[in-house]
């Protein structure tokens, strides 16, 4: 009984996505975030590779690995995790528990 009440309380807190234009805006924003996060990571990877003389900056102990991993964390996983938590429930009809699991997997 308590779980049902909590679910209804959670659903009451969620703003409904009513119009198709708001769904479209949410989808475009979510897709754009995924694409931009990937582009940012690739740009950083190629800039660091060029700076490193054409070799990948993936050698453990290399200073260039640090900005690459920071870009991966804050430029890739952070925005995608935010979009997952905010829009996957509404766009893909994912239940709240599943959205939390995906969010946790991306955010760590």
C-alpha positions as CSV (number, residue, x, y, z in Angstrom):
1,X,0.0,0.0,0.0
2,X,2.8,2.4,0.9
3,X,4.6,1.8,-2.5
4,X,1.4,2.6,-4.4
5,X,0.9,5.8,-2.5
6,X,4.6,6.8,-3.1
7,X,4.3,6.1,-6.8
8,X,1.1,8.3,-7.1
9,X,2.9,11.0,-5.1
10,X,5.9,10.9,-7.4
11,X,3.7,11.0,-10.5
12,X,1.8,14.0,-9.1
13,X,5.2,15.8,-8.7
14,X,6.1,15.2,-12.4
15,X,5.0,17.8,-14.8
16,X,3.1,16.1,-17.6
17,X,4.3,16.3,-21.1
18,X,1.1,17.4,-22.8
19,X,1.7,18.6,-26.3
20,X,3.6,17.0,-29.1
21,X,5.7,20.2,-29.4
22,X,7.0,19.8,-25.9
23,X,7.8,16.2,-26.5
24,X,9.6,17.2,-29.6
25,X,11.6,19.8,-27.8
26,X,12.5,17.3,-25.1
27,X,13.5,14.7,-27.7
28,X,15.6,17.3,-29.7
29,X,17.3,18.5,-26.4
30,X,18.0,14.9,-25.3
31,X,19.4,13.9,-28.7
32,X,21.4,17.1,-29.0
33,X,22.9,16.5,-25.6
34,X,24.0,13.0,-26.5
35,X,25.5,14.2,-29.8
36,X,27.3,17.2,-28.3
37,X,28.7,15.2,-25.4
38,X,30.2,12.7,-27.9
39,X,31.5,15.5,-30.2
40,X,33.1,17.3,-27.2
41,X,34.9,14.1,-26.1
42,X,36.1,13.3,-29.7
43,X,37.4,16.9,-30.1
44,X,39.3,16.7,-26.9
45,X,40.7,13.3,-27.8
46,X,42.0,14.6,-31.2
47,X,43.4,17.8,-29.8
48,X,45.3,15.9,-27.1
49,X,46.5,13.4,-29.7
50,X,47.8,16.2,-31.9
51,X,49.4,17.8,-28.9
52,X,51.0,14.5,-28.0
53,X,52.7,14.2,-31.4
54,X,50.0,12.1,-33.1
55,X,49.8,9.3,-30.5
56,X,46.8,8.7,-28.3
57,X,47.0,10.3,-24.8
58,X,46.0,7.0,-23.2
59,X,49.3,6.0,-21.6
60,X,48.9,5.6,-17.8
61,X,50.8,8.1,-15.9
62,X,50.8,10.6,-18.8
63,X,49.5,14.1,-17.8
64,X,47.4,14.2,-21.0
65,X,45.3,11.3,-19.7
66,X,44.0,13.6,-16.9
67,X,42.2,16.2,-19.1
68,X,40.9,13.4,-21.3
69,X,39.4,11.6,-18.4
70,X,38.0,14.8,-16.9
71,X,36.4,15.6,-20.3
72,X,34.9,12.1,-20.3
73,X,33.5,12.6,-16.8
74,X,32.2,16.1,-17.0
75,X,31.7,16.6,-20.7
76,X,30.3,13.2,-21.6
77,X,28.8,11.2,-18.6
78,X,27.5,14.2,-16.6
79,X,25.3,15.7,-19.3
80,X,24.1,12.3,-20.5
81,X,23.3,11.2,-16.9
82,X,21.3,14.4,-16.4
83,X,19.3,13.8,-19.6
84,X,18.7,10.2,-18.7
85,X,17.2,11.1,-15.3
86,X,15.1,14.0,-16.6
87,X,13.7,12.8,-19.9
88,X,13.9,9.0,-20.4
89,X,10.9,8.5,-18.1
90,X,8.7,10.8,-20.1
91,X,9.9,10.1,-23.6
92,X,10.4,6.3,-23.5
93,X,7.8,5.6,-20.8
94,X,10.5,4.1,-18.6
95,X,9.5,3.5,-15.1
96,X,11.1,5.5,-12.4
97,X,13.2,2.7,-10.9
98,X,14.7,1.8,-14.4
99,X,15.5,5.4,-15.1
100,X,17.3,5.6,-11.7
101,X,19.3,2.5,-12.6
102,X,20.4,3.9,-16.0
103,X,21.2,7.3,-14.4
104,X,23.3,5.5,-11.7
105,X,25.1,3.5,-14.3
106,X,26.0,6.6,-16.3
107,X,26.7,8.9,-13.3
108,X,28.4,6.3,-11.1
